Structures are given as structure tokens and as C-alpha cells.
Amino acid sequence: MIVKYEDDLPLMEFTIIGNKISNTYRGYLDTGSTTTSIPKKDAVELGLEYAGQTYRVTSAGLHIFDLYKAKVSFVQKEYELIVIGLELRGKFPFKALIGRDLLDHYKMCFDGVKRELTIESA
């Protein structure tokens, strides 16, 4: 599947299937992120089960994040994951990050010249 960049960024849709409702996000394909992240308030609204906390080092320093168990639908497949509850600060055309926990299930090729990526099952 070939995906064109949106807003000059590699963005794709994914869905969190919650205990109460489901929510679809445009997520930034973040190859530097180990874990997929959604807004913390959404994790609560979706009724996701709290799964503890984790520590991560980012360019802004050491941070503590809440974790949630989630069923995630991405590229027509479903995965059981632990996602991070994260409120992105600033103005972005996305509010979620797609991390390596999802991306590692796929072969991907980013074409910066054409501003597109190719993604297929590994």
C-alpha cells in the first residue's frame, strides 16, 4: 500500500477499540518511538484498562507516562498493545503517535522525494 504524506508528514489512520467506544486517529509514524501514544484523556474516555507507568527519556528529559491496555486496528489487522497516555503540547496536525510496537509488524519504505511511504505486512 502506498500512502501519500499529509501536511508534509507521514500520517496514517489507526483505531483504538475501547471498552466503551472506539476512536480513530491520524497518527504520526514515529520510528523513534518505542510505543504507540494517544491522548491520556482519550484513554480514560475509551474505558481502557490502566496498566501502570513507565519512564522514558526524551529530548526534553526524563518523563513518567501512564500506560493503558488497548486493542488497536491498523492496516486491517488488530493488535493487543500497551499504549502510552500522552498529551502532545503545541499545534500539530495529529494527536497520536504510531510507535515501533505497531510499525515493526510491517516492511516500510519512506520516500522523502515523492513524499510518500510504502507499507506492507512483514
C-alpha contacts under 8 A as a table, 3 or more apart, distances in Angstrom:
res1	aa1	res2	aa2	distance
1	M	118	T	5.64
1	M	119	I	5.42
1	M	120	E	6.29
2	I	116	E	6.82
2	I	117	L	5.72
2	I	118	T	4.51
2	I	119	I	6.50
3	V	12	M	7.76
3	V	116	E	5.48
3	V	117	L	5.31
3	V	118	T	6.30
3	V	119	I	7.72
4	K	10	P	7.46
4	K	115	R	6.24
4	K	116	E	4.23
4	K	117	L	6.55
5	Y	8	D	5.37
5	Y	9	L	5.02
5	Y	10	P	4.77
5	Y	11	L	6.26
5	Y	115	R	5.44
5	Y	116	E	5.19
5	Y	117	L	7.55
6	E	9	L	5.26
6	E	10	P	6.49
6	E	11	L	6.14
7	D	93	P	7.31
8	D	115	R	6.98
9	L	28	Y	7.28
9	L	115	R	7.93
10	P	28	Y	5.99
10	P	29	L	5.78
10	P	115	R	7.99
10	P	116	E	7.19
10	P	117	L	7.39
11	L	26	R	6.08
11	L	27	G	5.35
11	L	28	Y	4.63
11	L	29	L	5.91
11	L	94	F	7.90
12	M	26	R	5.38
12	M	27	G	5.43
12	M	28	Y	6.73
12	M	29	L	7.14
13	E	24	T	6.65
13	E	25	Y	5.42
13	E	26	R	4.47
13	E	27	G	5.96
13	E	74	F	7.23
14	F	24	T	5.65
14	F	25	Y	5.54
14	F	26	R	6.69
14	F	27	G	7.01
14	F	72	V	7.04
14	F	73	S	5.72
14	F	74	F	4.86
14	F	75	V	7.49
15	T	22	S	6.82
15	T	23	N	5.57
15	T	24	T	4.16
15	T	25	Y	6.17
15	T	72	V	5.67
15	T	73	S	5.02
15	T	74	F	6.71
16	I	22	S	5.61
16	I	23	N	5.45
16	I	24	T	6.40
16	I	70	A	6.57
16	I	71	K	5.91
16	I	72	V	4.73
16	I	73	S	6.48
17	I	21	I	6.70
17	I	22	S	4.44
17	I	23	N	6.74
17	I	46	L	7.71
17	I	70	A	6.86
17	I	71	K	5.29
17	I	72	V	6.08
17	I	73	S	7.39
18	G	21	I	5.15
18	G	22	S	5.13
18	G	23	N	7.76
18	G	46	L	4.71
18	G	47	G	5.79
18	G	48	L	5.80
18	G	70	A	6.80
18	G	71	K	7.03
19	N	22	S	7.92
19	N	46	L	6.18
19	N	47	G	5.11
19	N	48	L	6.30
20	K	45	E	7.65
20	K	46	L	5.43
20	K	47	G	5.54
21	I	45	E	7.99
21	I	46	L	5.43
21	I	47	G	7.69
22	S	46	L	6.54
23	N	46	L	7.67
25	Y	94	F	7.63
25	Y	95	K	7.34
25	Y	96	A	6.63
26	R	94	F	5.65
26	R	95	K	7.21
26	R	96	A	6.80
27	G	94	F	5.76
27	G	95	K	6.68
27	G	96	A	4.70
27	G	97	L	4.96
27	G	98	I	5.64
28	Y	94	F	6.57
28	Y	96	A	6.47
28	Y	97	L	4.87
28	Y	98	I	5.78
29	L	97	L	6.28
29	L	98	I	4.93
29	L	99	G	6.64
29	L	103	L	7.91
30	D	33	S	5.42
30	D	97	L	6.10
30	D	98	I	5.70
30	D	99	G	5.41
30	D	100	R	7.42
31	T	34	T	7.63
31	T	99	G	6.16
31	T	100	R	5.97
31	T	103	L	7.55
32	G	99	G	7.34
32	G	100	R	7.51
33	S	36	T	7.25
33	S	97	L	7.81
33	S	98	I	7.66
33	S	99	G	4.83
33	S	100	R	6.10
34	T	99	G	5.23
34	T	100	R	4.87
34	T	101	D	6.12
35	T	82	I	7.68
35	T	83	V	6.23
35	T	84	I	6.78
35	T	98	I	7.26
35	T	99	G	4.56
35	T	100	R	6.03
35	T	101	D	5.49
35	T	102	L	7.99
36	T	82	I	7.93
36	T	83	V	5.29
36	T	84	I	6.37
36	T	96	A	7.59
36	T	97	L	5.44
36	T	98	I	4.61
36	T	99	G	4.24
36	T	100	R	7.27
36	T	101	D	6.63
36	T	102	L	7.24
37	S	83	V	5.42
37	S	84	I	4.55
37	S	85	G	5.90
37	S	86	L	5.99
37	S	96	A	5.50
37	S	97	L	5.01
37	S	98	I	6.65
37	S	99	G	7.36
38	I	42	D	6.99
38	I	43	A	7.04
38	I	83	V	7.12
38	I	84	I	6.36
38	I	85	G	5.42
38	I	86	L	5.76
38	I	87	E	7.45
38	I	95	K	6.82
38	I	96	A	4.68
38	I	97	L	6.73
39	P	42	D	5.26
39	P	43	A	6.57
39	P	85	G	5.25
39	P	86	L	4.82
39	P	87	E	4.91
39	P	88	L	7.44
39	P	95	K	6.83
39	P	96	A	6.77
40	K	43	A	5.12
40	K	44	V	6.60
40	K	66	D	7.75
40	K	84	I	7.52
40	K	85	G	3.80
40	K	86	L	5.23
40	K	87	E	6.24
41	K	44	V	5.26
41	K	45	E	6.26
41	K	85	G	7.56
42	D	45	E	4.90
42	D	46	L	5.89
43	A	46	L	5.21
43	A	47	G	6.38
43	A	48	L	5.48
43	A	68	Y	7.03
43	A	85	G	6.54
44	V	47	G	5.16
44	V	48	L	6.08
45	E	48	L	7.77
48	L	68	Y	5.89
48	L	69	K	5.97
48	L	70	A	6.20
49	E	68	Y	5.47
49	E	69	K	5.37
49	E	70	A	7.60
50	Y	66	D	7.55
50	Y	67	L	6.08
50	Y	68	Y	4.58
50	Y	69	K	6.53
51	A	66	D	7.51
51	A	67	L	5.06
51	A	68	Y	4.89
51	A	69	K	6.12
51	A	82	I	7.47
52	G	66	D	5.98
52	G	67	L	5.34
52	G	68	Y	7.36
53	Q	64	I	6.67
53	Q	65	F	5.48
53	Q	66	D	4.49
53	Q	67	L	5.41
54	T	64	I	5.71
54	T	65	F	5.40
54	T	66	D	6.60
54	T	67	L	7.05
55	Y	62	L	6.87
55	Y	63	H	5.65
55	Y	64	I	4.60
55	Y	65	F	6.35
56	R	62	L	5.76
56	R	63	H	5.44
56	R	64	I	6.53
56	R	65	F	7.65
57	V	60	A	7.71
57	V	61	G	5.53
57	V	62	L	4.45
57	V	63	H	6.33
58	T	61	G	5.17
58	T	62	L	6.29
58	T	63	H	7.46
65	F	84	I	6.36
65	F	85	G	6.48
65	F	86	L	7.04
66	D	84	I	5.91
66	D	85	G	5.48
66	D	86	L	7.91
67	L	82	I	6.25
67	L	83	V	5.64
67	L	84	I	4.73
67	L	85	G	6.08
68	Y	82	I	5.40
68	Y	83	V	5.32
68	Y	84	I	6.38
68	Y	85	G	7.13
69	K	80	E	7.35
69	K	81	L	5.95
69	K	82	I	4.60
69	K	83	V	6.40
70	A	80	E	5.85
70	A	81	L	5.35
70	A	82	I	5.99
70	A	83	V	6.61
71	K	78	E	6.67
71	K	79	Y	5.65
71	K	80	E	4.64
71	K	81	L	6.26
72	V	78	E	5.43
72	V	79	Y	5.14
72	V	80	E	6.32
72	V	81	L	6.97
73	S	76	Q	6.38
73	S	77	K	5.50
73	S	78	E	4.36
73	S	79	Y	6.45
74	F	77	K	5.46
74	F	78	E	6.38
74	F	79	Y	7.93
74	F	102	L	7.87
81	L	101	D	7.66
87	E	95	K	7.71
88	L	95	K	6.50
88	L	96	A	7.90
92	F	95	K	6.94
94	F	97	L	7.98
98	I	102	L	6.75
98	I	103	L	7.27
99	G	102	L	5.89
99	G	103	L	6.21
100	R	103	L	4.57
100	R	104	D	5.32
101	D	104	D	6.00
101	D	105	H	7.72
102	L	105	H	5.87
102	L	106	Y	7.85
103	L	106	Y	5.61
103	L	107	K	7.98
104	D	107	K	7.53
105	H	121	S	6.46
105	H	122	A	5.81
106	Y	119	I	6.45
106	Y	120	E	5.51
106	Y	121	S	4.52
106	Y	122	A	4.51
107	K	119	I	5.75
107	K	120	E	5.34
107	K	121	S	6.08
107	K	122	A	5.20
108	M	117	L	6.87
108	M	118	T	5.54
108	M	119	I	4.56
108	M	120	E	6.64
109	C	117	L	5.48
109	C	118	T	5.18
109	C	119	I	6.72
110	F	115	R	7.82
110	F	116	E	6.30
110	F	117	L	4.38
110	F	118	T	6.63
111	D	114	K	5.57
111	D	115	R	5.77
111	D	116	E	5.38
111	D	117	L	5.62
112	G	115	R	4.77
112	G	116	E	6.70
113	V	116	E	8.00
